[in-house]
């Protein structure tokens, strides 16, 4: 992923919107760009979307761009994140379709009865007791505030009958989440193995889809770089997001 030409680290410039990410726990990164870029390969149509742990709001904004007319709800337990995401939403072309709330996923589950066609998340995945000094980074990468069992239970409750949950996780965490999802009755139907480089043996991340019912299982590989350059497949999935920045 390449930042824009003016090298302003405080703002990330996408093709159709900008994202300020100085205060939020989750910045714009390769994971969110890859997950957003791959979305329309695994989800075709949706009118209601929930973004869990929105951070700066980048995934919600990508959803707004890719799914015309969809209403997007974004939540995050960190107030600095929701303040920044709200501003990013207001400055985007889709402000009327984006809402952001500062509350925990547990609270959202308890207070919400709506169902969503698409639930998306770049969830926290560290469980180690060795944590960064900054509280915001703890929230961003450690799942103390949203354990996988809570995430699986909540997705099961909030997902529409024909809905899809899409998330991205590193391999060990992905395997752990899949075990909790299976217990809750969520079926993993798609796995895209994301490799940082074509020569890597193990994938850096897994993009996974889950539904209420089992469908034909699909598994594929996705490579970000080859011989030091971005691959054609990476260029293709990000062309409508990053444009000439790559």
C-alpha positions as CSV (number, residue, x, y, z in Angstrom):
1,X,0.0,0.0,0.0
2,X,1.3,3.4,-1.0
3,X,0.5,6.7,0.7
4,X,-0.4,9.7,-1.5
5,X,2.3,11.9,-3.1
6,X,2.2,14.7,-0.5
7,X,3.4,12.2,2.2
8,X,1.0,13.6,4.8
9,X,1.0,10.9,7.4
10,X,-2.0,12.4,9.2
11,X,-4.4,12.0,6.2
12,X,-4.7,9.0,3.9
13,X,-6.0,10.0,0.4
14,X,-8.2,7.4,-1.3
15,X,-9.5,7.9,-4.8
16,X,-12.9,9.3,-3.7
17,X,-12.4,10.1,0.0
18,X,-9.8,11.0,2.6
19,X,-9.3,9.5,6.0
20,X,-7.7,11.3,9.0
21,X,-6.2,8.7,11.3
22,X,-4.2,10.5,13.9
23,X,-6.4,9.9,17.0
24,X,-8.1,6.6,16.3
25,X,-6.8,3.2,17.6
26,X,-7.0,1.6,14.1
27,X,-5.2,3.5,11.4
28,X,-5.4,3.0,7.6
29,X,-3.3,-0.1,6.9
30,X,-2.8,-2.9,4.4
31,X,-5.2,-5.2,6.3
32,X,-8.1,-2.8,5.9
33,X,-7.3,-1.9,2.2
34,X,-7.0,-5.6,1.3
35,X,-10.2,-6.5,3.2
36,X,-12.1,-3.6,1.6
37,X,-10.7,-4.4,-1.9
38,X,-11.8,-8.0,-1.7
39,X,-15.3,-7.3,-0.4
40,X,-17.1,-7.4,-3.7
41,X,-15.5,-10.8,-4.5
42,X,-17.3,-12.4,-1.6
43,X,-20.4,-10.2,-1.1
44,X,-22.6,-9.1,-4.0
45,X,-25.5,-7.1,-2.6
46,X,-26.4,-5.6,0.7
47,X,-28.5,-2.7,2.0
48,X,-27.5,-2.7,5.7
49,X,-24.0,-2.9,7.0
50,X,-22.4,-3.0,10.5
51,X,-18.7,-2.2,11.0
52,X,-17.4,-3.5,14.3
53,X,-14.4,-1.7,15.8
54,X,-14.4,1.0,13.1
55,X,-11.3,2.9,14.2
56,X,-10.9,5.8,11.8
57,X,-13.8,4.5,9.8
58,X,-11.9,3.3,6.7
59,X,-13.8,0.1,6.3
60,X,-17.2,1.8,6.7
61,X,-16.2,4.3,4.0
62,X,-15.0,1.6,1.6
63,X,-18.4,-0.1,2.1
64,X,-20.2,3.1,1.4
65,X,-18.3,3.5,-1.9
66,X,-18.7,-0.1,-3.0
67,X,-22.4,-0.7,-2.0
68,X,-24.4,2.1,-3.4
69,X,-27.5,2.9,-1.3
70,X,-26.4,0.8,1.7
71,X,-26.9,2.2,5.2
72,X,-23.8,1.7,7.3
73,X,-23.5,1.7,11.1
74,X,-20.0,1.9,12.6
75,X,-19.2,1.3,16.3
76,X,-16.1,1.5,18.4
77,X,-15.5,1.4,22.2
78,X,-12.8,4.2,21.9
79,X,-14.2,7.7,21.8
80,X,-11.2,9.3,20.0
81,X,-11.8,6.7,17.2
82,X,-15.5,7.4,16.9
83,X,-14.9,11.2,17.0
84,X,-12.4,10.9,14.1
85,X,-14.5,8.4,12.2
86,X,-17.5,10.7,12.5
87,X,-15.6,13.6,11.0
88,X,-14.3,11.4,8.2
89,X,-17.9,10.4,7.5
90,X,-19.1,13.9,7.4
91,X,-16.4,14.9,4.9
92,X,-17.1,12.0,2.6
93,X,-19.6,11.9,-0.3
94,X,-21.8,9.4,1.6
95,X,-22.4,11.3,4.9
96,X,-26.1,10.7,4.7
97,X,-25.6,6.9,4.8
98,X,-23.0,6.6,7.5
99,X,-23.5,6.7,11.3
100,X,-21.0,6.2,14.1
101,X,-21.6,5.3,17.7
102,X,-19.2,5.2,20.7
103,X,-20.1,2.0,22.5
104,X,-18.8,-1.5,23.1
105,X,-20.0,-4.4,20.9
106,X,-21.5,-6.0,24.0
107,X,-23.6,-2.9,24.6
108,X,-24.6,-2.7,21.0
109,X,-25.8,-6.3,21.0
110,X,-27.8,-5.7,24.2
111,X,-29.5,-2.6,22.8
112,X,-30.0,-3.6,19.1
113,X,-32.6,-5.7,17.5
114,X,-31.8,-4.9,13.8
115,X,-30.3,-7.4,11.4
116,X,-27.5,-6.7,8.9
117,X,-26.9,-8.0,5.4
118,X,-23.2,-7.5,5.9
119,X,-21.1,-7.4,9.1
120,X,-17.5,-6.5,8.7
121,X,-14.6,-6.3,11.1
122,X,-10.8,-6.0,11.4
123,X,-11.0,-7.3,14.9
124,X,-8.4,-7.2,17.7
125,X,-6.5,-10.5,18.0
126,X,-3.7,-10.4,20.6
127,X,-4.4,-12.2,23.9
128,X,-0.9,-11.9,25.4
129,X,-0.5,-10.2,28.7
130,X,2.5,-8.3,27.2
131,X,0.7,-5.2,26.0
132,X,1.8,-1.8,24.5
133,X,2.0,1.1,26.9
134,X,-0.6,3.2,25.0
135,X,-4.2,2.3,26.0
136,X,-5.4,3.0,22.5
137,X,-3.1,0.4,21.0
138,X,-4.3,-2.1,23.6
139,X,-7.8,-1.5,22.4
140,X,-6.7,-1.8,18.8
141,X,-4.9,-5.1,18.9
142,X,-5.8,-6.9,22.1
143,X,-9.2,-8.6,22.4
144,X,-9.8,-8.0,26.1
145,X,-12.8,-5.7,25.3
146,X,-14.1,-8.0,22.6
147,X,-13.1,-11.7,23.0
148,X,-13.7,-14.0,20.1
149,X,-16.5,-15.8,21.8
150,X,-18.4,-12.5,22.2
151,X,-17.7,-11.5,18.6
152,X,-19.0,-14.9,17.4
153,X,-22.1,-14.7,19.6
154,X,-22.9,-11.2,18.6
155,X,-22.5,-11.8,14.9
156,X,-24.8,-14.8,15.1
157,X,-27.4,-12.6,16.7
158,X,-27.1,-9.6,14.4
159,X,-26.6,-11.3,11.0
160,X,-29.6,-11.4,8.7
161,X,-30.8,-14.8,7.5
162,X,-29.0,-14.5,4.2
163,X,-26.3,-12.2,5.6
164,X,-22.5,-12.5,5.5
165,X,-19.8,-11.7,8.1
166,X,-16.4,-10.8,6.7
167,X,-13.3,-10.4,8.7
168,X,-9.5,-10.5,8.4
169,X,-7.2,-12.2,11.0
170,X,-3.7,-13.6,11.2
171,X,-3.6,-17.4,10.9
172,X,-3.5,-18.5,14.6
173,X,-6.2,-16.1,15.6
174,X,-8.3,-17.0,12.5
175,X,-8.2,-20.7,13.5
176,X,-9.3,-19.8,17.1
177,X,-12.1,-17.6,15.9
178,X,-13.4,-20.3,13.5
179,X,-13.7,-22.7,16.4
180,X,-15.9,-20.3,18.3
181,X,-17.9,-19.4,15.2
182,X,-18.5,-23.2,14.6
183,X,-19.9,-23.6,18.1
184,X,-22.2,-20.6,17.5
185,X,-23.5,-22.1,14.3
186,X,-21.7,-19.8,11.9
187,X,-20.3,-21.6,8.8
188,X,-17.0,-20.5,7.2
189,X,-17.7,-20.6,3.5
190,X,-14.8,-18.7,2.1
191,X,-11.1,-18.3,3.0
192,X,-8.7,-16.1,1.0
193,X,-5.1,-16.7,2.1
194,X,-3.3,-13.3,1.9
195,X,0.4,-13.5,1.4
196,X,2.6,-10.4,1.8
197,X,5.0,-11.8,-0.9
198,X,4.7,-14.5,-3.6
199,X,7.7,-16.4,-2.1
200,X,6.2,-16.6,1.4
201,X,5.3,-20.0,2.7
202,X,2.7,-19.0,5.2
203,X,-0.1,-16.4,4.7
204,X,0.1,-13.2,6.6
205,X,-3.7,-13.0,7.0
206,X,-6.9,-14.9,6.2
207,X,-10.0,-13.1,4.9
208,X,-12.9,-15.2,5.9
209,X,-16.7,-15.2,5.3
210,X,-19.3,-16.7,7.6
211,X,-23.0,-17.4,7.1
212,X,-25.8,-19.0,9.0
213,X,-25.8,-21.9,6.6
214,X,-23.1,-24.0,4.9
215,X,-22.5,-23.2,1.2
216,X,-20.0,-24.5,-1.3
217,X,-16.6,-23.9,0.4
218,X,-14.1,-21.8,-1.5
219,X,-10.4,-21.3,-0.7
220,X,-7.9,-19.2,-2.7
221,X,-4.6,-17.5,-2.5
222,X,-3.9,-13.8,-2.8
223,X,-0.5,-12.2,-3.1
224,X,0.3,-8.6,-2.4
225,X,3.8,-8.4,-3.8
226,X,5.9,-10.3,-6.3
227,X,9.6,-9.5,-6.9
228,X,9.2,-6.3,-4.9
229,X,6.3,-4.9,-6.9
230,X,2.6,-5.0,-6.3
231,X,0.9,-7.9,-8.0
232,X,-1.7,-7.5,-10.8
233,X,-4.4,-8.9,-8.5
234,X,-3.6,-6.4,-5.8
235,X,-3.6,-3.6,-8.4
236,X,-7.0,-4.8,-9.6
237,X,-8.8,-5.0,-6.2
238,X,-7.5,-1.6,-5.1
239,X,-7.8,0.3,-8.4
240,X,-11.2,1.9,-7.5
241,X,-9.9,2.7,-4.0
242,X,-6.4,4.0,-4.5
243,X,-6.5,4.9,-8.2
244,X,-3.2,6.3,-9.4
245,X,-1.5,6.1,-6.0
246,X,-0.2,2.6,-6.8
